[in-house]
């Protein structure tokens, strides 16, 4: 574990946020998580505007994206990212409750890197989040321009 | 529907008639125009022969007849050609000076009367043809009660001018009447026919009565031979022509009114149908979005119940007594069971909505795969598999696979208490369908609950005895129904059960699917 990437968690449900952070905490990944509670906030973060206008530059190492979000939904965020030269390389993992085939197809068509259905079972949920966190923030080599921080 | 009311010969005759009419009308232009030329040529030949053999030269009815036939059988273009050719022939052969296209001043009115008659006849026959081509097939589809009669009268239609012309010809030969008499009779007939197009049935009758009165009056008034034999004959012909045409027109009108009624009825039903289709589509969309929100929104709180109970268990486990720990454990189990139920229900609804991608599927292969898959989890059990050869079916492979897997895992599950489980898979080959069965020597069931077996979440055993949500057989039934088959089950408590599903044979199924609107 040489360095950690920053994780952008886009999730509207505070309980899901808490459970996700609890899961990431076990691997001490929680500190590097930025939470955006809707699609607009997520885009604000990526474009360094609004409340994120003063953040340090660089893209997150991975973005965990819920599909059903207020204002701008997950697929719209994904589309926006993939059509922007500066953002299109960001690894995006869809993290959703939806099993629906049409969501899967649309997500992959828009170029998502992984699609994970949130398990109902807490153990499985924790495991899924942990593995995602470890893989994307630690094991995976993110594209150039991502924020890294020495542990 | 029509076919039930008629003998096969009549149907065949009518079809061949219709085909002949249609083929000529929709035939290639050379054939249609050629037909028109032949008609005029025959008329010209007959007219020339009449003159040659000393009959009084009267060409108008002959050429009129040619135009009638050409228009009725070959359509608008050939009709115009027939008029032009007839006029040319008349001009060349029958107006002074003979054998030239010039017309002397004395013969000019006769020439114009000829052209006017030819044009009126062509226009009228064309209009009549158009209405009958449209209304006759429509009527025979609708199976109207008036249809048979109307069709019969309509077939007589071309005979009316023919009969008039023939009788007129005969009288000309007898040299007793003039062109004017014939012109009047024909004109009345035409007036009545025009009335048929634009008036109601009563209107037509009124016009016809008027015409009859006029004809009678004109013959009565015409001195000096008002009531001579020839005059009476001619009046009779005129009356008969008008009568027949009137009858026809009234028939046509009644049938048309009834057709109109049916058409508006159909239109109404059609609107109703498309409204229903729209509603169905809307409710389908609603169902889809309902399933979507179930999958998305219902699972989230469930995950929280599970997650926070788990966290509570972890944090407070040491400070809780045995009873409280059991409560938390129950909350956890229930939330997981609910998660499973939601997943099963969603899967079930997905099967109802998913498109079936049908191909030829080897049931042998599917059973082999399913047994191999199930065998991995049951390696410690003693199961005797007896698998008969199975046919190839036409269906959605992944769905049929689910059917087989569900039935086989049921058989494995319900034979758990047997030292040696026996599971047999075979089929009964029928004429149009094949019935596959899965037989086991397991727990069986009471036949009086057989109808409940295939219901969603219906279970005949306690959860402690056999696990499961009760979606498997419901899924089997839904898939088999979507393939046009049936399911049934036989069993006795503690003596095993047999589950049957039928599938249409490959060829039948292909046809059935093709015929499905």
Interface residues (C-beta under 8 A of the other chain):
Chain A: X13 X15 X16 X19 X22 X67 X68 X96 X97 X98 X99 X100 X101 X118 X119 X120 X121 X122 X123 X125
Chain B: X291 X292 X295 X296 X297 X299 X300 X302 X303 X304 X306 X307 X308 X309 X310 X311 X335 X336 X339 X342 X343 X346 X350
